[in-house]
Amino acid sequence: MTYAEATAFLYGLRRYGWRLGLDTIQRLLALVGDPQDTLPTVHVGGTNGKGSTAAMLSAILQAGGYRTGLYTSPHLLSFTERIRVDGVPVGEAEVTALVAELEDLCTAHFAQTPVPEPGVQQLPHPTFFELTTAMAFLHFVRQRADAAVIEVGLGGRFDATNVITPRVSVITNLALDHQEYLGETLAEIAREKAGIIKPGVPLVTAAGGEAYAVLASTARERGSPLIHVPGAYRVTDLSSTVSGHRFDLVGPARQYRGIHLPLAGQHQVENALTAIAAAEALEARGLHLGESAIRRGLSRARWPGRLQVVGERPRILTDGAHNPAGAAALAAFLREHRAALHRVVLVFGVLKDKDWPAMLGALAPLVDQVILTHPPAERGADPRDLLDATRIGVPVEVQCEVGAALARARTQVGPEDTILVTGSLYTVAAALDALNIPVGYGDNVRGDE
């Protein structure tokens, strides 16, 4: 089997859809010795910010001297980005070997159709996400990771990652997204996300309102200590630029002065506080980190495609905002730094099942021009359909290819101006590809340097 054949097999599993349930993944992991039970983990869920928070926690653990696995989704340019140890993506040879091993097990032990035929005793075949989750746990154990940070794929209660009993559970925040799977109200979505709360395991969350009430109730029922970030941590002396933040922090365990965070947007400060709270909860659960590791990890944290500057003169910003809450966070960044960004041209490509009118409604008043484009995905919205329905008060046009949209945007800006690419991670990935920019997740930050 080659790497191309391995990834073709994986992507072919998408025909099984997205299964919310744990029977198949539990059986698959049992067949390979339940690797998820052999190392300390942190489980990170939420609507927005869970990837950034997971990346920050991984960097903190590395800075504390722990060999750290990180499992996130989706990827930007390469499947290998999903599974990393100390910031290094899994190798193509390792992917190939893992797929070959697991494919044989799937053939022997699972039904080969999306739904087993009547009378067949086998469980349904693992989905794409179930198989990649098993690959991640196997890779972490075989690479002798000391700990792992695991990002929830979708929801929580029935997500394939919810086979772990972590040292700490994290739910960043909650907003309306994936309602077809998780429910139509924040309370319903919160109940699904709360499924990752384990008895006696601390929960760290920045959620508010009715969503927080659901999480707090679940935590009480399960005897899980609750750390509510907005109530427990207070930021002072915050200074922000288009490239990051510096701030002081007062928390229940210690005070910090001059924390440097190289991730832009006020929402990343909230994510950083959530990561700090989780790190301090890990300290209370036996992991040795300390203030130095927390500081150093945050200063080295990278999360590509999230308010990432990928070009200068003109400045090119990419951001993976893909729902109204993400667009609102991006809009807050634009309002705060509008003068420094000068003229802004928005390149916007979105999936058709997203609430793109709300997203454009938040962003368009803050830019000078909009170029609608098509994210390279089956679910990508046709930009011509968006154009027909768009009434946003600024000049708007269509360029169906992301690369062409970027080229057109360059003709509309000067060297001090800004091109903003957003709407979907598919759009961001296509932009990075068109610009020939590799995805970089930062340096190995383990140990004392």
C-alpha positions as CSV (number, residue, x, y, z in Angstrom):
1,M,0.0,0.0,0.0
2,T,1.2,3.5,-0.9
3,Y,0.4,6.7,1.0
4,A,-1.9,7.7,-1.9
5,E,-3.7,4.4,-1.6
6,A,-3.9,4.8,2.2
7,T,-5.5,8.3,2.0
8,A,-7.8,7.1,-0.9
9,F,-9.0,4.3,1.4
10,L,-9.6,6.8,4.3
11,Y,-11.4,9.4,2.2
12,G,-13.5,6.5,0.7
13,L,-14.8,5.9,4.2
14,R,-16.7,9.1,4.0
15,R,-19.4,7.1,2.2
16,Y,-20.3,5.8,5.7
17,G,-21.2,9.4,6.8
18,W,-20.7,10.8,10.3
19,R,-21.9,8.3,12.8
20,L,-22.8,9.5,16.3
21,G,-22.2,6.5,18.5
22,L,-19.5,4.7,20.3
23,D,-20.0,1.0,19.7
24,T,-17.9,0.7,16.6
25,I,-15.0,2.8,17.8
26,Q,-14.9,1.0,21.2
27,R,-14.8,-2.4,19.4
28,L,-12.0,-1.1,17.0
29,L,-9.9,0.2,19.8
30,A,-10.4,-3.0,21.8
31,L,-9.0,-5.0,18.9
32,V,-5.7,-3.0,19.1
33,G,-5.4,-3.1,22.9
34,D,-7.2,0.1,23.9
35,P,-4.3,2.4,23.5
36,Q,-6.4,5.4,24.6
37,D,-6.3,4.1,28.2
38,T,-2.5,4.1,28.5
39,L,-1.7,7.8,28.6
40,P,-3.0,10.9,30.4
41,T,-5.3,13.0,28.1
42,V,-7.1,16.3,28.0
43,H,-10.4,16.3,26.1
44,V,-11.3,19.6,24.4
45,G,-14.8,20.4,23.0
46,G,-16.9,23.4,22.3
47,T,-18.3,25.2,19.2
48,N,-15.4,27.7,18.4
49,G,-11.9,27.9,19.7
50,K,-11.4,24.3,20.6
51,G,-8.6,23.8,18.1
52,S,-6.8,26.9,19.2
53,T,-7.2,25.9,22.9
54,A,-6.0,22.4,22.2
55,A,-2.9,23.8,20.4
56,M,-2.1,26.1,23.3
57,L,-2.4,23.2,25.8
58,S,-0.2,21.0,23.7
59,A,2.4,23.8,23.6
60,I,2.2,24.2,27.3
61,L,2.6,20.5,28.0
62,Q,5.6,20.4,25.6
63,A,7.2,23.3,27.4
64,G,6.7,21.4,30.6
65,G,8.9,18.6,29.3
66,Y,6.1,16.2,28.3
67,R,6.2,14.4,24.9
68,T,2.8,15.5,23.7
69,G,0.3,14.1,21.2
70,L,-2.2,16.4,19.6
71,Y,-5.3,15.2,17.6
72,T,-7.3,17.8,15.8
73,S,-9.6,18.1,12.8
74,P,-10.0,19.1,10.1
75,H,-6.7,19.6,8.4
76,L,-5.7,22.4,6.1
77,L,-3.4,21.0,3.4
78,S,-2.4,17.5,4.5
79,F,-4.1,14.7,6.4
80,T,-0.9,14.3,8.4
81,E,-1.6,17.6,10.2
82,R,-4.4,15.9,12.2
83,I,-2.0,13.7,14.2
84,R,1.1,15.3,15.7
85,V,3.6,14.5,18.4
86,D,5.6,17.5,19.8
87,G,4.3,19.5,16.8
88,V,5.6,17.0,14.2
89,P,2.9,15.6,11.9
90,V,2.6,11.9,11.6
91,G,4.8,10.7,8.7
92,E,3.3,9.4,5.4
93,A,4.9,6.0,6.0
94,E,3.3,5.8,9.4
95,V,-0.1,6.7,8.0
96,T,0.3,4.0,5.4
97,A,1.3,1.4,7.9
98,L,-1.5,2.3,10.3
99,V,-4.2,2.2,7.5
100,A,-3.0,-1.1,6.3
101,E,-3.1,-2.6,9.8
102,L,-6.6,-1.2,10.5
103,E,-8.0,-2.0,7.1
104,D,-7.3,-5.7,7.7
105,L,-9.1,-5.5,11.1
106,C,-12.1,-3.7,9.5
107,T,-12.4,-6.4,6.9
108,A,-12.3,-9.2,9.4
109,H,-14.5,-7.8,12.1
110,F,-16.9,-5.2,10.7
111,A,-19.7,-5.2,8.2
112,Q,-18.6,-3.9,4.8
113,T,-21.8,-1.9,4.2
114,P,-22.9,1.3,5.9
115,V,-25.7,-0.5,7.6
116,P,-25.3,-4.3,8.3
117,E,-27.8,-6.5,6.5
118,P,-30.6,-8.2,8.5
119,G,-29.2,-11.2,10.5
120,V,-25.6,-9.9,10.3
121,Q,-24.0,-9.8,13.8
122,Q,-21.1,-7.5,12.9
123,L,-21.0,-3.8,13.9
124,P,-21.1,-1.2,11.1
125,H,-17.8,-0.5,9.4
126,P,-15.8,2.4,11.0
127,T,-16.3,5.8,9.5
128,F,-13.5,8.1,8.4
129,F,-13.4,9.9,11.7
130,E,-13.5,6.7,13.8
131,L,-10.6,5.2,11.9
132,T,-8.5,8.3,12.1
133,T,-9.2,8.5,15.9
134,A,-7.9,5.0,16.3
135,M,-4.9,5.9,14.2
136,A,-4.1,8.8,16.5
137,F,-4.2,6.8,19.7
138,L,-2.0,4.1,18.2
139,H,0.5,6.6,16.9
140,F,0.7,8.4,20.3
141,V,1.4,5.2,22.2
142,R,3.9,3.9,19.7
143,Q,5.7,7.2,19.7
144,R,5.9,7.0,23.5
145,A,3.9,10.2,24.1
146,D,3.7,11.2,27.8
147,A,0.3,12.9,27.3
148,A,-2.2,13.8,24.6
149,V,-4.6,16.6,23.9
150,I,-7.7,15.3,22.0
151,E,-10.1,17.7,20.2
152,V,-13.7,16.6,19.9
153,G,-14.8,16.2,16.3
154,L,-18.5,16.9,16.5
155,G,-20.7,17.4,19.6
156,G,-19.4,15.3,22.5
157,R,-21.6,12.6,23.9
158,F,-21.5,10.3,20.8
159,D,-18.3,11.6,19.3
160,A,-15.7,9.0,18.5
161,T,-13.1,10.7,20.8
162,N,-15.4,10.2,23.8
163,V,-13.9,6.9,24.6
164,I,-11.3,8.5,27.0
165,T,-11.4,9.3,30.6
166,P,-9.3,12.5,30.6
167,R,-7.4,14.2,33.5
168,V,-9.4,17.4,32.5
169,S,-12.3,18.1,30.3
170,V,-12.6,21.4,28.5
171,I,-15.6,23.0,26.8
172,T,-14.5,26.3,25.3
173,N,-17.8,27.9,24.4
174,L,-21.2,27.1,22.8
175,A,-23.0,28.6,19.9
176,L,-25.5,27.4,17.2
177,D,-23.7,25.1,14.7
178,H,-24.4,21.6,13.3
179,Q,-28.0,21.9,14.4
180,E,-28.9,18.9,12.2
181,Y,-26.9,16.7,14.5
182,L,-26.8,18.5,17.9
183,G,-30.1,20.3,18.3
184,E,-31.8,23.5,17.5
185,T,-31.3,25.4,20.7
186,L,-28.2,26.3,22.8
187,A,-29.6,24.1,25.7
188,E,-29.9,21.1,23.4
189,I,-26.4,21.6,22.0
190,A,-25.0,22.1,25.5
191,R,-26.5,18.7,26.5
192,E,-24.6,17.0,23.7
193,K,-21.4,18.8,24.4
194,A,-21.8,18.0,28.1
195,G,-21.4,14.3,27.2
196,I,-17.6,14.6,27.6
197,I,-18.0,15.5,31.3
198,K,-16.8,12.4,33.2
199,P,-17.6,11.6,36.8
200,G,-15.1,13.3,39.1
201,V,-13.0,14.8,36.3
202,P,-12.6,18.6,36.4
203,L,-14.5,20.6,33.8
204,V,-13.0,23.9,32.5
205,T,-15.3,26.1,30.5
206,A,-15.8,29.6,29.2
207,A,-19.4,29.1,28.2
208,G,-22.1,31.5,29.4
209,G,-25.8,31.9,29.7
210,E,-28.2,28.9,29.3
211,A,-25.4,26.8,27.9
212,Y,-23.3,27.3,31.0
213,A,-26.3,26.4,33.2
214,V,-26.6,23.1,31.4
215,L,-22.9,22.3,31.8
216,A,-22.9,23.3,35.5
217,S,-25.9,21.1,36.2
218,T,-24.3,18.2,34.4
219,A,-21.0,18.7,36.3
220,R,-22.9,18.7,39.7
221,E,-24.7,15.5,38.8
222,R,-21.4,13.8,37.9
223,G,-19.4,15.2,40.8
224,S,-17.0,17.0,38.5
225,P,-15.2,20.1,39.9
226,L,-16.2,23.1,37.7
227,I,-13.8,26.0,36.7
228,H,-15.8,28.8,35.1
229,V,-13.1,30.8,33.3
230,P,-14.9,34.2,33.2
231,G,-15.5,34.1,36.9
232,A,-12.2,32.7,38.0
233,Y,-9.7,34.7,35.9
234,R,-9.3,38.4,35.4
235,V,-7.2,40.0,32.7
236,T,-5.5,43.3,33.4
237,D,-3.2,45.6,31.4
238,L,-4.1,44.1,28.0
239,S,-2.4,45.4,24.9
240,S,-3.3,44.0,21.4
241,T,-2.0,44.3,17.9
242,V,-2.9,42.6,14.6
243,S,-0.3,40.0,15.5
244,G,-1.1,39.1,19.1
245,H,-1.5,40.2,22.7
246,R,0.4,40.9,25.9
247,F,-1.5,40.9,29.2
248,D,-1.4,40.4,32.9
249,L,-3.7,37.8,34.6
250,V,-5.0,37.2,38.1
251,G,-6.2,33.7,38.7
252,P,-7.0,31.4,41.6
253,A,-3.6,29.7,41.6
254,R,-1.2,32.5,40.7
255,Q,-0.8,35.9,39.1
256,Y,1.0,36.3,35.8
257,R,2.6,39.4,34.4
258,G,3.5,40.0,30.7
259,I,2.0,36.9,29.1
260,H,2.8,37.0,25.4
261,L,0.3,35.3,23.0
262,P,1.2,35.4,19.3
263,L,-2.4,34.7,18.2
264,A,-4.6,37.6,17.1
265,G,-8.2,38.4,18.1
266,Q,-9.7,39.0,21.5
267,H,-11.3,35.6,21.3
268,Q,-7.8,34.1,21.5
269,V,-7.3,35.8,24.9
270,E,-10.4,33.9,26.1
271,N,-9.0,30.7,24.6
272,A,-5.6,31.4,26.3
273,L,-7.3,31.8,29.7
274,T,-9.2,28.5,29.1
275,A,-5.9,26.8,28.3
276,I,-4.2,28.3,31.4
277,A,-7.2,27.1,33.6
278,A,-6.9,23.6,32.1
279,A,-3.1,23.6,32.7
280,E,-3.6,24.6,36.3
281,A,-6.2,21.9,36.7
282,L,-3.7,19.4,35.2
283,E,-1.2,20.6,37.8
284,A,-3.7,19.8,40.5
285,R,-4.1,16.3,39.0
286,G,-0.4,15.5,39.2
287,L,1.2,16.9,36.1
288,H,4.2,19.1,36.7
289,L,4.0,22.3,34.7
290,G,4.5,25.6,36.5
291,E,4.3,29.2,35.5
292,S,7.4,29.0,33.3
293,A,6.0,26.2,31.1
294,I,2.6,28.0,30.8
295,R,4.3,31.2,29.8
296,R,6.7,29.6,27.3
297,G,4.0,27.4,25.8
298,L,1.6,30.3,25.1
299,S,4.4,32.3,23.6
300,R,5.2,29.5,21.2
301,A,1.6,28.5,20.3
302,R,0.7,28.4,16.7
303,W,-2.7,27.6,15.0
304,P,-2.5,28.2,11.2
305,G,-5.5,29.6,9.4
306,R,-6.9,31.4,12.3
307,L,-6.2,35.1,11.9
308,Q,-2.9,34.2,10.4
309,V,-0.9,36.7,8.5
310,V,0.4,34.9,5.4
311,G,1.5,37.8,3.3
312,E,2.7,41.4,3.6
313,R,2.4,44.4,1.3
314,P,-0.5,43.9,0.9
315,R,-1.2,42.1,4.2
316,I,-3.0,38.8,3.6
317,L,-5.0,37.5,6.6
318,T,-6.6,34.1,6.6
319,D,-9.2,33.0,9.2
320,G,-11.3,29.9,9.4
321,A,-14.5,31.5,10.7
322,H,-17.3,29.2,9.4
323,N,-20.3,30.1,11.5
324,P,-22.0,33.3,12.8
325,A,-20.1,33.1,16.2
326,G,-16.8,32.8,14.4
327,A,-17.7,35.7,12.1
328,A,-18.7,37.8,15.1
329,A,-15.3,37.2,16.7
330,L,-13.6,38.1,13.4
331,A,-15.8,41.2,13.2
332,A,-14.6,42.3,16.6
333,F,-11.0,42.0,15.4
334,L,-11.8,44.1,12.4
335,R,-13.4,46.8,14.5
336,E,-10.5,46.9,16.9
337,H,-7.8,47.2,14.3
338,R,-9.7,48.8,11.4
339,A,-7.4,51.8,11.1
340,A,-4.2,49.7,11.0
341,L,-5.7,47.4,8.3
342,H,-6.4,50.3,5.9
343,R,-8.5,49.3,2.9
344,V,-9.9,45.7,3.4
345,V,-11.0,43.4,0.6
346,L,-12.9,40.4,1.8
347,V,-12.5,37.1,-0.1
348,F,-15.4,35.0,1.2
349,G,-16.2,31.3,0.4
350,V,-18.6,29.3,2.6
351,L,-20.3,26.0,2.8
352,K,-23.9,26.0,1.7
353,D,-25.3,24.6,4.9
354,K,-23.9,27.5,7.0
355,D,-25.7,30.7,8.0
356,W,-23.8,32.8,5.5
357,P,-26.3,35.7,5.5
358,A,-25.5,36.2,9.2
359,M,-21.8,35.8,8.5
360,L,-21.7,38.4,5.7
361,G,-24.0,40.6,7.7
362,A,-21.4,40.8,10.5
363,L,-18.3,41.2,8.2
364,A,-19.5,43.3,5.2
365,P,-20.0,46.6,7.0
366,L,-16.4,46.5,8.1
367,V,-14.8,46.0,4.7
368,D,-14.5,48.0,1.5
369,Q,-15.2,45.3,-1.0
370,V,-16.3,41.7,-1.1
371,I,-15.2,39.0,-3.6
372,L,-17.4,35.8,-3.3
373,T,-15.7,32.5,-4.2
374,H,-16.2,28.8,-4.1
375,P,-14.5,26.7,-1.4
376,P,-13.2,23.5,-3.1
377,A,-15.7,21.1,-1.3
378,E,-18.8,19.3,-2.4
379,R,-20.8,21.3,0.2
380,G,-19.4,24.6,-1.0
381,A,-22.0,27.3,-1.8
382,D,-22.1,28.5,-5.3
383,P,-20.9,32.2,-5.1
384,R,-23.3,33.1,-7.8
385,D,-26.2,32.1,-5.6
386,L,-24.8,34.2,-2.8
387,L,-24.5,37.1,-5.2
388,D,-28.1,36.9,-6.2
389,A,-29.2,37.0,-2.5
390,T,-26.6,39.4,-1.2
391,R,-27.5,43.0,-0.3
392,I,-24.6,44.2,1.8
393,G,-24.0,47.8,0.8
394,V,-20.4,47.5,-0.5
395,P,-19.1,46.5,-4.0
396,V,-19.4,42.7,-4.4
397,E,-18.3,40.4,-7.3
398,V,-17.7,36.7,-8.0
399,Q,-14.6,34.8,-8.7
400,C,-15.3,31.1,-8.7
401,E,-11.7,29.9,-8.0
402,V,-10.1,30.9,-4.8
403,G,-6.8,31.6,-6.6
404,A,-8.5,33.9,-9.0
405,A,-10.3,35.7,-6.2
406,L,-6.9,36.3,-4.5
407,A,-5.5,37.6,-7.8
408,R,-8.4,39.9,-8.3
409,A,-8.2,41.2,-4.7
410,R,-4.5,42.1,-5.3
411,T,-5.6,44.4,-8.0
412,Q,-7.9,46.2,-5.6
413,V,-5.5,47.0,-2.8
414,G,-2.3,49.0,-2.2
415,P,0.8,47.8,-0.3
416,E,-0.6,49.1,3.1
417,D,-4.0,47.4,2.6
418,T,-5.4,44.1,3.7
419,I,-6.9,41.0,1.9
420,L,-9.0,38.9,4.3
421,V,-9.8,35.3,3.3
422,T,-12.5,33.6,5.4
423,G,-15.8,31.8,5.4
424,S,-14.5,28.2,5.6
425,L,-11.3,26.3,6.3
426,Y,-11.7,24.9,2.8
427,T,-11.4,28.4,1.5
428,V,-8.4,29.1,3.7
429,A,-6.7,25.9,2.6
430,A,-7.2,26.8,-1.0
431,A,-5.7,30.2,-0.4
432,L,-2.6,28.8,1.3
433,D,-2.2,26.4,-1.6
434,A,-2.6,29.2,-4.2
435,L,0.0,31.2,-2.3
436,N,2.3,28.1,-2.0
437,I,2.5,28.6,1.8
438,P,3.2,25.5,3.9
439,V,1.3,24.9,7.1
440,G,3.6,25.5,10.1
441,Y,2.6,24.6,13.7
442,G,5.6,26.1,15.4
443,D,8.8,24.8,17.0
444,N,9.2,21.9,19.4
445,V,9.0,23.6,22.8
446,R,9.7,20.7,25.1
447,G,11.9,21.2,28.1
448,D,13.8,24.2,29.4
449,E,15.5,26.2,26.7
